[in-house]
């Protein structure tokens, strides 16, 4: 299940730790730029739930230059960060709701410091706000030295969203470079089946 836009083989994810890919059942015909499997030019972000959790999960993204960089080529573009936060949040919301399609109603992103152009981790937690609405809190954690995407996957799946455990497992400091809240709302099937849904 690759987070890379280059079609690399999937990192080793154990099924007893993570759910199956949350996109596989409903994303096959979706052209979402951030996580759509049909979008050849998309980011192909994949999100997974932690063991025994219905509300929290993780992803790893490996940015590539020059496609994902800002003006300075050693920094990730803010729009790319906003996109992966948005897609990870919607994925966790859809996984939590299971039988409904949730879309972004509002996105708040807080850029705390530049995010280096190297693989980073996203942690997310779903907070139910009403029968149709969720708020998903997302944290982007960047290692202070380059760690391979595969190593990040393996450590992230074991740490259950604990940043201290993640840093300890890899022996490297992590910093939260940005954070976001994805507010989602459930919509009807016409949004996935109709090219002209009611607005």
N, CA, C and O of each residue as an XYZ file, in Angstrom:
796
protein
N       0.857     -1.168      0.000
C       0.000      0.000      0.000
C       0.892      1.216      0.000
O       1.341      1.663      1.056
N       1.148      1.741     -1.147
C       2.163      2.778     -1.276
C       1.622      4.160     -1.017
O       0.504      4.480     -1.421
N       2.409      4.986     -0.345
C       2.069      6.391     -0.188
C       2.806      7.209     -1.220
O       2.707      8.436     -1.215
N       3.526      6.579     -2.086
C       4.358      7.306     -3.022
C       3.659      7.418     -4.356
O       2.935      6.512     -4.769
N       3.882      8.558     -5.042
C       3.239      8.785     -6.327
C       4.020      8.145     -7.452
O       3.663      8.321     -8.617
N       5.081      7.405     -7.144
C       5.938      6.842     -8.165
C       5.661      5.375     -8.425
O       6.361      4.757     -9.226
N       4.660      4.797     -7.772
C       4.297      3.417     -8.019
C       5.231      2.409     -7.389
O       5.309      1.276     -7.863
N       5.943      2.777     -6.341
C       6.837      1.846     -5.649
C       6.025      0.722     -5.013
O       4.836      0.902     -4.749
N       6.636     -0.430     -4.761
C       5.911     -1.518     -4.096
C       5.517     -1.130     -2.685
O       6.154     -0.269     -2.078
N       4.473     -1.755     -2.153
C       3.979     -1.368     -0.826
C       4.952     -1.720      0.283
O       5.677     -2.711      0.189
N       4.971     -0.900      1.352
C       5.783     -1.234      2.511
C       5.158     -2.400      3.262
O       3.967     -2.661      3.092
N       5.928     -3.112      4.092
C       5.374     -4.265      4.811
C       4.473     -3.842      5.955
O       4.951     -3.358      6.981
N       3.183     -4.021      5.783
C       2.209     -3.679      6.814
C       1.546     -4.975      7.278
O       0.971     -5.703      6.469
N       1.624     -5.260      8.562
C       1.032     -6.497      9.074
C      -0.452     -6.318      9.291
O      -0.878     -5.317      9.867
N      -1.245     -7.272      8.841
C      -2.698     -7.147      8.911
C      -3.218     -7.199     10.334
O      -4.326     -6.734     10.600
N      -2.432     -7.762     11.267
C      -2.924     -7.809     12.646
C      -2.790     -6.457     13.341
O      -3.392     -6.236     14.392
N      -2.008     -5.557     12.763
C      -1.838     -4.230     13.352
C      -2.773     -3.226     12.702
O      -3.402     -2.420     13.388
N      -2.864     -3.274     11.389
C      -3.649     -2.277     10.653
C      -4.860     -2.930     10.007
O      -4.881     -4.130      9.738
N      -5.855     -2.109      9.772
C      -6.979     -2.595      8.984
C      -6.525     -2.740      7.546
O      -5.443     -2.281      7.182
N      -7.345     -3.374      6.728
C      -7.048     -3.344      5.306
C      -7.203     -1.910      4.840
O      -7.828     -1.090      5.513
N      -6.635     -1.616      3.695
C      -6.657     -0.234      3.216
C      -8.073      0.289      3.192
O      -8.970     -0.342      2.633
N      -8.273      1.453      3.802
C      -9.623      1.976      3.939
C     -10.187      2.471      2.619
O     -11.392      2.693      2.504
N      -9.337      2.642      1.630
C      -9.825      3.149      0.347
C     -10.303      2.031     -0.569
O     -11.026      2.303     -1.527
N      -9.927      0.798     -0.310
C     -10.092     -0.251     -1.304
C     -11.544     -0.492     -1.689
O     -11.811     -0.853     -2.835
N     -12.483     -0.308     -0.782
C     -13.872     -0.645     -1.073
C     -14.633      0.470     -1.769
O     -15.626      0.204     -2.446
N     -14.183      1.728     -1.616
C     -14.980      2.803     -2.194
C     -14.187      3.781     -3.030
O     -14.757      4.733     -3.563
N     -12.875      3.572     -3.162
C     -12.070      4.549     -3.875
C     -11.649      4.079     -5.260
O     -10.895      4.774     -5.941
N     -12.120      2.917     -5.687
C     -11.649      2.382     -6.953
C     -12.062      3.244     -8.139
O     -11.353      3.278     -9.145
N     -13.183      3.936     -8.047
C     -13.648      4.753     -9.153
C     -13.597      6.234     -8.820
O     -14.311      7.038     -9.420
N     -12.758      6.590     -7.869
C     -12.662      7.979     -7.443
C     -11.339      8.548     -7.897
O     -10.298      7.901     -7.791
N     -11.391      9.768     -8.403
C     -10.212     10.411     -8.951
C      -9.618     11.415     -7.969
O      -9.019     12.405     -8.389
N      -9.774     11.178     -6.673
C      -9.272     12.106     -5.654
C      -7.777     12.315     -5.846
O      -7.030     11.344     -5.972
N      -7.333     13.561     -5.870
C      -5.921     13.855     -6.090
C      -5.050     13.303     -4.968
O      -3.958     12.795     -5.225
N      -5.521     13.398     -3.729
C      -4.703     12.971     -2.605
C      -4.609     11.477     -2.433
O      -3.530     10.956     -2.152
N      -5.741     10.756     -2.599
C      -5.737      9.325     -2.290
C      -6.400      8.453     -3.343
O      -6.493      7.241     -3.154
N      -6.854      9.019     -4.427
C      -7.528      8.229     -5.450
C      -6.582      7.317     -6.198
O      -5.570      7.768     -6.733
N      -6.908      6.030     -6.239
C      -6.029      5.073     -6.900
C      -6.066      5.213     -8.416
O      -5.148      4.760     -9.100
N      -7.130      5.844     -8.956
C      -7.239      5.993    -10.405
C      -6.541      7.236    -10.927
O      -6.409      7.402    -12.140
N      -6.093      8.107    -10.045
C      -5.459      9.350    -10.486
C      -3.963      9.119    -10.696
O      -3.199      9.020     -9.736
N      -3.557      9.036    -11.962
C      -2.160      8.745    -12.284
C      -1.209      9.809    -11.739
O      -0.053      9.514    -11.436
N      -1.690     11.029    -11.616
C      -0.830     12.129    -11.182
C      -1.050     12.480     -9.708
O      -0.498     13.463     -9.216
N      -1.853     11.682     -9.006
C      -2.178     11.981     -7.618
C      -1.085     11.561     -6.644
O      -0.036     11.050     -7.038
N      -1.360     11.788     -5.368
C      -0.384     11.517     -4.314
C      -0.428     10.072     -3.816
O       0.541      9.591     -3.228
N      -1.545      9.377     -4.046
C      -1.727      7.971     -3.661
C      -1.502      7.734     -2.172
O      -0.907      6.736     -1.767
N      -1.986      8.663     -1.375
C      -1.890      8.529      0.084
C      -2.762      7.367      0.546
O      -3.884      7.205      0.066
N      -2.256      6.561      1.470
C      -3.010      5.452      2.029
C      -3.085      5.615      3.542
O      -2.092      5.960      4.183
N      -4.246      5.371      4.104
C      -4.461      5.543      5.545
C      -4.841      4.214      6.186
O      -5.541      3.401      5.583
N      -4.373      4.000      7.412
C      -4.639      2.759      8.129
C      -5.060      3.050      9.561
O      -4.603      4.013     10.177
N      -5.939      2.199     10.079
C      -6.335      2.283     11.481
C      -5.319      1.563     12.359
O      -4.680      0.601     11.934
N      -5.184      2.048     13.592
C      -4.353      1.347     14.563
C      -5.092      0.108     15.083
O      -6.308     -0.020     14.933
N      -4.341     -0.780     15.684
C      -4.894     -2.008     16.243
C      -6.035     -1.694     17.216
O      -5.898     -0.833     18.085
N      -7.135     -2.384     17.067
C      -8.286     -2.248     17.970
C      -8.829     -0.826     18.054
O      -9.406     -0.447     19.073
N      -8.655     -0.045     17.011
C      -9.162      1.330     17.034
C     -10.105      1.571     15.871
O      -9.854      1.135     14.747
N     -11.184      2.264     16.156
C     -12.105      2.689     15.105
C     -11.988      4.185     14.853
O     -12.597      4.714     13.923
N     -11.208      4.863     15.681
C     -11.182      6.329     15.602
C      -9.802      6.925     15.351
O      -9.698      8.134     15.149
N      -8.742      6.125     15.356
C      -7.411      6.723     15.145
C      -6.599      5.900     14.158
O      -6.733      4.679     14.077
N      -5.752      6.601     13.410
C      -4.959      5.917     12.405
C      -3.767      6.742     11.970
O      -3.501      7.821     12.500
N      -3.052      6.202     10.985
C      -1.826      6.858     10.549
C      -1.620      6.700      9.055
O      -2.267      5.886      8.396
N      -0.705      7.499      8.543
C      -0.246      7.382      7.172
C       1.191      7.865      7.129
O       1.657      8.535      8.051
N       1.887      7.525      6.065
C       3.243      8.018      5.824
C       3.266      8.574      4.409
O       2.764      7.945      3.479
N       3.850      9.754      4.251
C       3.965     10.342      2.913
C       5.424     10.640      2.617
O       6.146     11.176      3.457
N       5.847     10.287      1.410
C       7.223     10.498      0.966
C       7.226     11.527     -0.160
O       7.043     11.156     -1.319
N       7.427     12.808      0.146
C       7.371     13.852     -0.885
C       8.522     13.734     -1.875
O       9.631     13.333     -1.522
N       8.232     14.090     -3.114
C       9.224     14.013     -4.180
C       9.469     15.394     -4.783
O       8.531     16.150     -5.033
N      10.741     15.710     -5.011
C      11.104     16.963     -5.677
C      11.228     16.695     -7.177
O      11.727     15.641     -7.572
N      10.779     17.642     -8.027
C      10.253     18.968     -7.689
C       8.734     19.022     -7.571
O       8.172     20.103     -7.402
N       8.051     17.863     -7.659
C       6.589     17.864     -7.706
C       5.947     18.421     -6.448
O       4.919     19.091     -6.539
N       6.520     18.168     -5.276
C       5.845     18.475     -4.015
C       6.537     19.550     -3.189
O       6.158     19.779     -2.040
N       7.538     20.210     -3.749
C       8.286     21.180     -2.947
C       7.719     22.592     -3.083
O       6.981     22.904     -4.018
N       8.086     23.422     -2.128
C       7.723     24.840     -2.153
C       8.756     25.568     -3.010
O       9.461     24.941     -3.800
N       8.849     26.914     -2.854
C       9.872     27.674     -3.569
C      11.255     27.121     -3.264
O      11.996     26.760     -4.179
N      11.612     27.051     -1.975
C      12.853     26.352     -1.614
C      12.652     24.852     -1.798
O      11.696     24.296     -1.256
N      13.509     24.196     -2.532
C      13.290     22.796     -2.889
C      13.491     21.822     -1.746
O      13.235     20.629     -1.911
N      13.938     22.288     -0.597
C      14.130     21.381      0.544
C      12.922     21.392      1.488
O      12.957     20.772      2.551
N      11.842     22.105      1.093
C      10.660     22.269      1.940
C       9.415     21.808      1.186
O       9.273     22.080     -0.006
N       8.511     21.106      1.883
C       7.259     20.633      1.271
C       6.305     21.803      1.070
O       6.172     22.669      1.935
N       5.648     21.816     -0.077
C       4.665     22.846     -0.413
C       3.477     22.806      0.545
O       2.992     21.729      0.891
N       3.008     23.974      0.971
C       1.888     24.042      1.905
C       0.605     23.449      1.359
O      -0.185     22.885      2.117
N       0.382     23.564      0.058
C      -0.815     22.973     -0.540
C      -0.791     21.460     -0.517
O      -1.828     20.823     -0.331
N       0.386     20.876     -0.706
C       0.531     19.419     -0.611
C       0.233     18.965      0.814
O      -0.462     17.970      1.021
N       0.760     19.700      1.797
C       0.486     19.359      3.197
C      -1.008     19.436      3.491
O      -1.561     18.549      4.141
N      -1.659     20.491      3.015
C      -3.093     20.624      3.213
C      -3.859     19.471      2.586
O      -4.842     18.990      3.150
N      -3.407     19.029      1.414
C      -4.073     17.926      0.716
C      -3.960     16.612      1.481
O      -4.952     15.897      1.625
N      -2.752     16.279      1.981
C      -2.619     15.002      2.687
C      -3.341     15.039      4.034
O      -3.865     14.020      4.482
N      -3.372     16.199      4.677
C      -4.153     16.340      5.919
C      -5.632     16.123      5.624
O      -6.312     15.388      6.341
N      -6.124     16.755      4.579
C      -7.527     16.635      4.184
C      -7.887     15.190      3.864
O      -8.890     14.677      4.359
N      -7.072     14.528      3.038
C      -7.390     13.157      2.626
C      -7.300     12.171      3.782
O      -8.125     11.265      3.898
N      -6.290     12.348      4.641
C      -6.174     11.445      5.791
C      -7.377     11.631      6.716
O      -7.921     10.654      7.231
N      -7.790     12.877      6.927
C      -8.945     13.145      7.778
C     -10.223     12.545      7.233
O     -10.981     11.920      7.975
N     -10.473     12.726      5.948
C     -11.688     12.163      5.334
C     -11.662     10.638      5.370
O     -12.691     10.002      5.599
N     -10.479     10.050      5.142
C     -10.375      8.588      5.175
C     -10.717      8.029      6.550
O     -11.445      7.043      6.662
N     -10.188      8.666      7.600
C     -10.484      8.195      8.954
C     -11.964      8.377      9.287
O     -12.565      7.524      9.939
N     -12.549      9.486      8.841
C     -13.973      9.724      9.077
C     -14.824      8.669      8.381
O     -15.775      8.150      8.966
N     -14.484      8.349      7.130
C     -15.231      7.327      6.386
C     -15.063      5.961      7.031
O     -16.010      5.176      7.076
N     -13.864      5.667      7.534
C     -13.640      4.371      8.196
C     -14.453      4.281      9.483
O     -14.978      3.219      9.817
N     -14.555      5.379     10.194
C     -15.320      5.409     11.440
C     -16.812      5.240     11.165
O     -17.507      4.526     11.887
N     -17.289      5.892     10.133
C     -18.712      5.838      9.799
C     -19.098      4.564      9.059
O     -20.261      4.162      9.101
N     -18.176      3.938      8.403
C     -18.311      2.656      7.703
C     -19.335      2.685      6.573
O     -18.984      2.415      5.425
N     -20.573      3.002      6.868
C     -21.641      2.860      5.875
C     -22.052      4.180      5.243
O     -23.112      4.254      4.622
N     -21.246      5.220      5.382
C     -21.599      6.494      4.750
C     -20.366      7.158      4.164
O     -19.236      6.907      4.582
N     -20.614      7.997      3.199
C     -19.549      8.735      2.524
C     -19.429     10.102      3.180
O     -20.406     10.848      3.247
N     -18.227     10.439      3.668
C     -18.009     11.728      4.311
C     -17.054     12.579      3.483
O     -16.025     12.102      3.005
N     -17.413     13.839      3.326
C     -16.602     14.780      2.551
C     -16.211     15.960      3.435
O     -16.776     16.162      4.509
N     -15.250     16.723      2.973
C     -14.758     17.857      3.746
C     -15.762     18.999      3.727
O     -16.187     19.452      2.664
N     -16.133     19.458      4.914
C     -16.986     20.635      5.041
C     -16.136     21.870      5.365
O     -16.484     22.995      5.005
N     -15.026     21.636      6.045
C     -14.129     22.730      6.421
C     -12.760     22.149      6.723
O     -12.649     21.044      7.252
N     -11.724     22.893      6.387
C     -10.355     22.452      6.630
C      -9.568     23.589      7.269
O      -9.454     24.676      6.702
N      -9.023     23.325      8.460
C      -8.167     24.296      9.147
C      -6.767     23.704      9.242
O      -6.581     22.632      9.819
N      -5.788     24.395      8.682
C      -4.404     23.928      8.725
C      -3.539     24.973      9.408
O      -3.617     26.162      9.095
N      -2.723     24.525     10.331
C      -1.811     25.424     11.051
C      -0.380     25.013     10.740
O       0.063     23.928     11.116
N       0.330     25.888     10.054
C       1.725     25.627      9.683
C       2.627     26.142     10.803
O       2.732     27.350     11.019
N       3.271     25.229     11.507
C       4.072     25.595     12.677
C       5.527     25.863     12.323
O       6.152     26.749     12.904
N       6.066     25.113     11.384
C       7.450     25.289     10.936
C       7.577     24.602      9.580
O       6.717     23.791      9.237
N       8.610     24.893      8.796
C       8.765     24.225      7.493
C       8.869     22.712      7.639
O       9.489     22.206      8.575
N       8.256     22.001      6.705
C       8.323     20.538      6.679
C       9.386     20.116      5.664
O       9.237     20.381      4.471
N      10.452     19.468      6.120
C      11.526     19.071      5.193
C      11.046     18.069      4.140
O      10.091     17.324      4.361
N      11.722     18.068      3.003
C      11.397     17.147      1.910
C      11.974     15.766      2.201
O      12.961     15.348      1.596
N      11.345     15.072      3.131
C      11.691     13.694      3.448
C      10.444     13.017      4.000
O       9.504     13.710      4.388
N      10.400     11.693      4.048
C       9.194     11.005      4.522
C       8.761     11.476      5.908
O       9.587     11.672      6.800
N       7.449     11.653      6.071
C       6.903     12.070      7.363
C       5.643     11.277      7.683
O       5.069     10.614      6.820
N       5.227     11.362      8.947
C       4.093     10.591      9.462
C       2.910     11.515      9.711
O       3.078     12.656     10.143
N       1.712     11.013      9.433
C       0.481     11.697      9.820
C      -0.258     10.830     10.827
O      -0.493      9.648     10.576
N      -0.626     11.410     11.961
C      -1.491     10.751     12.934
C      -2.833     11.474     12.915
O      -2.882     12.691     12.738
N      -3.921     10.729     13.096
C      -5.239     11.345     13.115
C      -6.175     10.675     14.097
O      -6.093      9.469     14.330
N      -7.079     11.482     14.679
C      -8.083     10.982     15.617
C      -9.433     11.591     15.260
O      -9.547     12.802     15.068
N     -10.468     10.732     15.172
C     -11.817     11.185     14.845
C     -12.567     11.562     16.124
O     -12.565     10.815     17.103
N     -13.204     12.727     16.099
C     -14.084     13.176     17.186
C     -15.473     13.391     16.588
O     -15.669     14.288     15.767
N     -16.436     12.566     17.002
C     -17.796     12.691     16.478
C     -18.448     13.931     17.063
O     -18.450     14.127     18.278
N     -19.011     14.781     16.181
C     -19.641     16.021     16.642
C     -21.153     15.967     16.566
O     -21.835     16.651     17.329
N     -21.687     15.164     15.656
C     -23.134     14.995     15.547
C     -23.397     13.732     14.741
O     -22.470     12.999     14.397
N     -24.663     13.486     14.443
C     -25.013     12.269     13.711
C     -24.373     12.222     12.328
O     -24.111     11.141     11.800
N     -24.120     13.394     11.738
C     -23.561     13.433     10.380
C     -22.199     14.095     10.295
O     -21.588     14.105      9.227
N     -21.715     14.640     11.382
C     -20.491     15.446     11.306
C     -19.399     14.961     12.249
O     -19.660     14.563     13.384
N     -18.170     15.007     11.749
C     -16.995     14.663     12.542
C     -15.962     15.784     12.449
O     -15.941     16.566     11.499
N     -15.110     15.831     13.467
C     -13.889     16.636     13.390
C     -12.728     15.668     13.548
O     -12.668     14.916     14.521
N     -11.808     15.685     12.597
C     -10.653     14.787     12.650
C      -9.404     15.637     12.871
O      -9.043     16.469     12.039
N      -8.758     15.410     14.003
C      -7.535     16.147     14.350
C      -6.338     15.415     13.761
O      -6.146     14.227     14.020
N      -5.531     16.121     12.967
C      -4.389     15.538     12.278
C      -3.109     16.236     12.713
O      -3.062     17.458     12.852
N      -2.082     15.436     12.924
C      -0.757     15.961     13.266
C       0.263     15.440     12.260
O       0.315     14.241     11.987
N       1.081     16.352     11.703
C       2.163     15.978     10.798
C       3.464     15.982     11.589
O       3.879     17.019     12.107
N       4.107     14.818     11.679
C       5.349     14.677     12.446
C       6.493     14.368     11.495
O       6.468     13.378     10.764
N       7.501     15.242     11.522
C       8.642     15.083     10.625
C       9.890     14.713     11.418
O      10.201     15.371     12.411
N      10.621     13.661     10.996
C      11.863     13.315     11.684
C      12.926     14.365     11.386
O      12.936     14.961     10.309
N      13.812     14.587     12.339
C      14.833     15.597     12.177
C      16.042     15.096     11.391
O      17.018     15.827     11.226
N      15.982     13.861     10.909
C      16.944     13.365      9.925
C      16.192     12.388      9.028
O      15.118     11.912      9.396
N      16.729     12.094      7.887
C      16.026     11.254      6.920
C      15.898      9.817      7.410
O      16.889      9.169      7.748
N      14.650      9.329      7.442
C      14.312      7.942      7.761
C      13.540      7.404      6.560
O      12.689      8.106      6.013
N      13.818      6.196      6.151
C      13.116      5.654      4.987
C      11.622      5.539      5.265
O      11.199      5.379      6.409
N      10.834      5.624      4.200
C       9.383      5.500      4.341
C       9.007      4.146      4.929
O       8.088      4.064      5.744
N       9.704      3.081      4.527
C       9.405      1.749      5.057
C       9.640      1.681      6.559
O       8.839      1.098      7.291
N      10.750      2.284      7.025
C      11.047      2.284      8.461
C      10.004      3.084      9.228
O       9.618      2.710     10.335
N       9.548      4.187      8.638
C       8.505      4.993      9.283
C       7.207      4.207      9.393
O       6.545      4.248     10.430
N       6.834      3.483      8.324
C       5.627      2.664      8.354
C       5.690      1.652      9.492
O       4.749      1.521     10.275
N       6.800      0.946      9.571
C       6.916     -0.125     10.556
C       6.860      0.420     11.985
O       6.248     -0.187     12.864
N       7.503      1.572     12.209
C       7.486      2.167     13.552
C       6.123      2.765     13.868
O       5.629      2.637     14.988
N       5.515      3.418     12.883
C       4.232      4.091     13.110
C       3.134      3.093     13.439
O       2.281      3.374     14.281
N       3.139      1.933     12.792
C       2.078      0.963     13.040
C       2.164      0.368     14.436
O       1.166     -0.124     14.963
N       3.337      0.407     15.038
C       3.516     -0.150     16.377
C       3.267      0.846     17.499
O       2.971      0.445     18.625
N       3.383      2.139     17.209
C       3.375      3.125     18.303
C       1.980      3.604     18.677
O       1.818      4.336     19.652
N       0.955      3.191     17.898
C      -0.437      3.506     18.240
C      -0.687      5.013     18.396
O      -1.506      5.419     19.221
N      -0.001      5.828     17.624
C      -0.243      7.269     17.662
C       0.536      8.016     18.719
O       0.320      9.212     18.914
N       1.437      7.336     19.408
C       2.236      7.961     20.460
C       3.543      8.470     19.858
O       4.405      7.682     19.470
N       3.684      9.803     19.782
C       4.860     10.411     19.157
C       6.138     10.112     19.921
O       7.204      9.981     19.320
N       6.041     10.003     21.239
C       7.228      9.695     22.053
C       7.731      8.290     21.734
O       8.934      8.078     21.585
N       6.805      7.327     21.629
C       7.190      5.956     21.279
C       7.777      5.895     19.874
O       8.719      5.143     19.626
N       7.229      6.677     18.963
C       7.729      6.707     17.595
C       9.181      7.173     17.574
O      10.032      6.555     16.934
N       9.456      8.269     18.279
C      10.813      8.806     18.333
C      11.771      7.814     18.984
O      12.903      7.644     18.531
N      11.310      7.161     20.048
C      12.145      6.203     20.759
C      12.465      4.992     19.888
O      13.592      4.496     19.894
N      11.468      4.518     19.139
C      11.659      3.339     18.304
C      12.686      3.579     17.203
O      13.425      2.670     16.825
N      12.729      4.802     16.693
C      13.629      5.109     15.585
C      14.899      5.824     16.019
O      15.812      6.012     15.216
N      14.962      6.224     17.290
C      16.148      6.913     17.787
C      16.378      8.260     17.141
O      17.522      8.662     16.925
N      15.302      8.961     16.831
C      15.418     10.271     16.189
C      14.318     11.185     16.723
O      13.224     10.728     17.051
N      14.616     12.465     16.805
C      13.632     13.442     17.268
C      12.636     13.736     16.148
O      13.004     13.823     14.976
N      11.373     13.886     16.531
C      10.327     14.302     15.598
C       9.792     15.663     16.025
O       9.738     15.968     17.217
N       9.400     16.473     15.059
C       8.755     17.746     15.357
C       7.439     17.816     14.617
O       7.331     17.370     13.474
N       6.429     18.384     15.279
C       5.155     18.624     14.605
C       5.327     19.860     13.738
O       5.419     20.979     14.244
N       5.370     19.650     12.433
C       5.591     20.775     11.526
C       4.295     21.469     11.138
O       4.291     22.665     10.847
N       3.205     20.731     11.134
C       1.906     21.362     10.938
C       0.822     20.454     11.489
O       1.047     19.267     11.722
N      -0.342     21.018     11.690
C      -1.478     20.287     12.246
C      -2.741     20.801     11.589
O      -2.764     21.902     11.037
N      -3.772     20.014     11.648
C      -5.013     20.450     11.028
C      -6.225     19.787     11.631
O      -6.135     18.740     12.271
N      -7.360     20.418     11.412
C      -8.650     19.839     11.765
C      -9.462     19.725     10.488
O      -9.679     20.712      9.786
N      -9.910     18.505     10.194
C     -10.746     18.255      9.026
C     -12.163     18.035      9.525
O     -12.434     17.060     10.227
N     -13.069     18.939      9.163
C     -14.474     18.822      9.546
C     -15.214     18.164      8.386
O     -15.256     18.705      7.280
N     -15.796     16.995      8.644
C     -16.442     16.250      7.576
C     -17.949     16.168      7.805
O     -18.437     16.292      8.928
N     -18.665     15.957      6.707
C     -20.114     15.803      6.774
C     -20.518     14.639      5.875
O     -19.965     14.461      4.790
N     -21.487     13.849      6.333
C     -21.979     12.731      5.544
C     -22.880     13.210      4.421
O     -23.720     14.087      4.625
N     -22.708     12.636      3.230
C     -23.523     13.007      2.072
C     -24.157     11.752      1.489
O     -23.750     10.634      1.802
N     -25.157     11.950      0.640
C     -25.885     10.830      0.058
C     -25.132     10.159     -1.071
O     -24.111     10.658     -1.543
N     -25.656      9.012     -1.499
C     -25.007      8.232     -2.550
C     -24.930      8.977     -3.873
O     -24.078      8.683     -4.710
N     -25.830      9.952     -4.061
C     -25.812     10.673     -5.330
C     -24.481     11.407     -5.545
O     -24.118     11.730     -6.676
N     -23.761     11.666     -4.450
C     -22.470     12.345     -4.577
C     -21.427     11.431     -5.207
O     -20.469     11.916     -5.810
N     -21.592     10.137     -5.081
C     -20.623      9.223     -5.675
C     -21.114      8.642     -6.988
O     -20.320      8.139     -7.782
N     -22.431      8.709     -7.224
C     -22.988      8.057     -8.416
C     -23.484      9.038     -9.454
O     -23.706      8.650    -10.601
N     -23.665     10.300     -9.092
C     -24.278     11.276     -9.988
C     -23.283     12.387    -10.283
O     -22.676     12.953     -9.374
N     -23.126     12.692    -11.567
C     -22.188     13.752    -11.939
C     -22.748     15.140    -11.628
O     -22.015     16.128    -11.668
N     -24.047     15.220    -11.318
C     -24.658     16.496    -10.978
C     -25.475     16.361     -9.693
O     -26.702     16.452     -9.721
N     -24.786     16.142     -8.556
C     -25.532     15.973     -7.288
C     -26.178     17.271     -6.843
O     -25.753     18.359     -7.232
N     -27.219     17.139     -6.014
C     -27.850     18.327     -5.449
C     -26.883     19.020     -4.514
O     -26.250     18.371     -3.680
N     -26.762     20.320     -4.642
C     -25.878     21.086     -3.761
C     -26.692     21.723     -2.654
O     -26.138     22.415     -1.800
